[in-house]
Amino acid sequence: METIEIRPLPHPLEAAVIMPGSKSHTQRALILAAIAAGKSILHNPLVSEDTSYLISALKSLGTDISSRAGGLYIAGAGGCLADPGKEIYLGNNGTAMRMLTGLVAIGPGTFTLTGGERLRERPLEPLLEALRNLGVDARGRDREGYPPVLIRTLGLRGGTVILRDIESSQYISSLLISAPYAAGDTLIELAGRIPSLPYVNMTVAAMKEFGVEVQTATPCRYSVKGNQCYRGISCRIEGDVSSASYFFLAAALCQGKIRVENVNPQSLQGDIGFLSLLEDAGCFVNRKGNGVELTGRPLPGGDLVFDLKDMPDMVPTLAVLSALRPGRTVIANVAHLRLKESDRLAAVATELRKTGIQVEERQDSLVITGGQPQVAEIETYNDHRIAMSFAILGLAVPGMIIKNPACVDKSFPGFWKELDKLYRK
């Protein structure tokens, strides 16, 4: 297996990097444009492994998508999906699996969605049950509640669904995106534990941009009128905050300064909250224009507790920071992280222990006692966020080796190029 050794920085960190388009925004905009009436242009979209799988899937459903002059041009299908006549393969793209499960329910037809081995281990039953309540035959083809997903539909009828104690907010986004094409109105009510709710707000904002309003009388109640259609638009995809977090981490670990361009400081992306956590850890953050400048300072000691329910993708990043912070860090309320591209709680705990850091792995949290990490060869579990987080650790710990570095292509193909900029004076 290919590996890469990370060199520590030979000089104080002072650099500028540019972030690609947001994966979350790109995928939502692609789906909305694909079923809209009229043409759309997406400027600054993310081109990655995940978005490539999604584009291929949307093409198979009858949407014309082409790349020109750094943008994506989409001729919307106006809510009329084609029968692809074959399985739709989505690789390890969990977002696409969830959102297309709701999308194809618009129908009419029979659709099968599948993916790689890890994707087939990620549950979908709450979403499938909700679709059944809306008049669709939706089920796991080989195993109840898991991909491959088989959807037989004559269309959504609308109605009321209740989602309780779910492991992914993408179930909500999936239902919201398809709801305007239902024959009647749709009401979605939430109860119990709901992770990553900021990403539902992002979905609601994207739907509004494409011409459909979601009524939110309370934070846990969403209403969408049926018999609507999105309209094609021209929009710019903002930069990816999750990708930016690794470079914020670099400044924090190296106590240097970094300017991250193409990041909206007022972004609806939930991971923008990571900046506040870094401020709690002693960093100075300057939010200005279309970018963020972060200056690292000595990390404070003592016990700190962070609730990352709304930004679970930041757990590996914060865990690496915690490994070097002189104190005990609790990263809490993240049981849903076990259902990501890897079991990220187990993966992070295992790899940090390789470096000599004390980690207690609980069912829904990690307890990390900071120290002086030692060199190790890091298994990435084909998980882009494990690879990028531990690569940044290598800036402060000489000799760190990252296995399967190409796994970053899932969300950030240009990661290694941007990382190289940190070495330049």
QUILINQUI-V498218 format. One record per run of one state. SS is the DSSP state (a for helix, b for strand, c for the rest). FROM is the first residue (numbers start at 1). TO is the last residue. If there is no record, write none. Layout:
BEGIN
ss=SS from=FROM to=TO
ss=SS from=FROM to=TO
END
This chain:
BEGIN
ss=c from=1 to=2
ss=b from=3 to=5
ss=c from=6 to=13
ss=b from=14 to=18
ss=c from=19 to=20
ss=b from=21 to=21
ss=c from=22 to=22
ss=a from=23 to=35
ss=c from=36 to=36
ss=b from=37 to=37
ss=c from=38 to=38
ss=b from=39 to=43
ss=c from=44 to=48
ss=a from=49 to=60
ss=c from=61 to=63
ss=b from=64 to=68
ss=c from=69 to=70
ss=b from=71 to=75
ss=c from=76 to=87
ss=b from=88 to=89
ss=c from=90 to=93
ss=a from=94 to=106
ss=c from=107 to=108
ss=b from=109 to=114
ss=c from=115 to=118
ss=a from=119 to=121
ss=c from=122 to=122
ss=b from=123 to=123
ss=c from=124 to=124
ss=a from=125 to=133
ss=c from=134 to=136
ss=b from=137 to=140
ss=c from=141 to=145
ss=b from=146 to=146
ss=c from=147 to=148
ss=b from=149 to=153
ss=c from=154 to=158
ss=b from=159 to=166
ss=c from=167 to=169
ss=a from=170 to=179
ss=c from=180 to=185
ss=b from=186 to=194
ss=c from=195 to=197
ss=a from=198 to=209
ss=c from=210 to=214
ss=b from=215 to=218
ss=c from=219 to=220
ss=b from=221 to=224
ss=c from=225 to=230
ss=b from=231 to=231
ss=c from=232 to=233
ss=b from=234 to=236
ss=c from=237 to=238
ss=b from=239 to=239
ss=c from=240 to=240
ss=a from=241 to=254
ss=c from=255 to=256
ss=b from=257 to=261
ss=c from=262 to=269
ss=a from=270 to=280
ss=c from=281 to=283
ss=b from=284 to=288
ss=c from=289 to=290
ss=b from=291 to=295
ss=c from=296 to=303
ss=b from=304 to=307
ss=c from=308 to=311
ss=a from=312 to=324
ss=c from=325 to=327
ss=b from=328 to=332
ss=c from=333 to=334
ss=a from=335 to=339
ss=c from=340 to=343
ss=a from=344 to=354
ss=c from=355 to=357
ss=b from=358 to=361
ss=c from=362 to=365
ss=b from=366 to=369
ss=c from=370 to=376
ss=b from=377 to=378
ss=c from=379 to=383
ss=a from=384 to=393
ss=c from=394 to=400
ss=b from=401 to=403
ss=c from=404 to=404
ss=a from=405 to=410
ss=c from=411 to=414
ss=a from=415 to=423
ss=c from=424 to=425
END
